[in-house]
Structures are given as structure tokens and as C-alpha cells.
Amino acid sequence: MKKEVATEIVDLMVEFGDRLNQSVAMVQKDCSEDELVVYRRAAGKLMGTMLLDIMNPIFDEHPDLKSDRLE
């Protein structure tokens, strides 16, 4: 994958992760504990998939991108 494309994808994944974190905070503030547990688990699965299946393969090919965004 071209580095320019990889950079854009990683940027998007980081943005999506931030947005998911924001959504968990909203649920935590306005929903029941049971709803929060279910929602947080689902959001965590999405974030794990983004990291394992999208970002890590990019970092394997372009290791310098990891240090720019996740440290």
C-alpha cells in the first residue's frame, strides 16, 4: 500500500476510535449501567477490529506510521 494511502487510513482509524470513545462517554452519562456495558463491549470490538485487521497490517508495512499516531 502506498504510504500516502496508509497515512490517510490510519488517520481515519484514529479519528473513528476517538469518535467511538466519545460515544461511550455519551452512553455512560445518559444510559443505564447495563446499557453501558453492552455498548462499551460493542465499541471495544470495533476498536479491536480496526487495530488488529486494519492498522496493524499497515504498521507492519509502514512501521514509522505507528509512532506518529499511537504513542
C-alpha positions, 0 to 999 in steps of 0.5 A, spaced: 500 500 500 502 506 498 504 510 504 500 516 502 494 511 502 496 508 509 497 515 512 490 517 510 487 510 513 490 510 519 488 517 520 481 515 519 482 509 524 484 514 529 479 519 528 473 513 528 476 510 535 476 517 538 469 518 535 467 511 538 470 513 545 466 519 545 460 515 544 461 511 550 462 517 554 455 519 551 452 512 553 455 512 560 452 519 562 445 518 559 444 510 559 443 505 564 449 501 567 447 495 563 446 499 557 453 501 558 456 495 558 453 492 552 455 498 548 462 499 551 463 491 549 460 493 542 465 499 541 471 495 544 470 490 538 470 495 533 476 498 536 479 491 536 477 490 529 480 496 526 487 495 530 488 488 529 485 487 521 486 494 519 492 498 522 496 493 524 497 490 517 499 497 515 504 498 521 507 492 519 508 495 512 509 502 514 512 501 521 514 509 522 506 510 521 505 507 528 509 512 532 506 518 529 499 516 531 499 511 537 504 513 542 
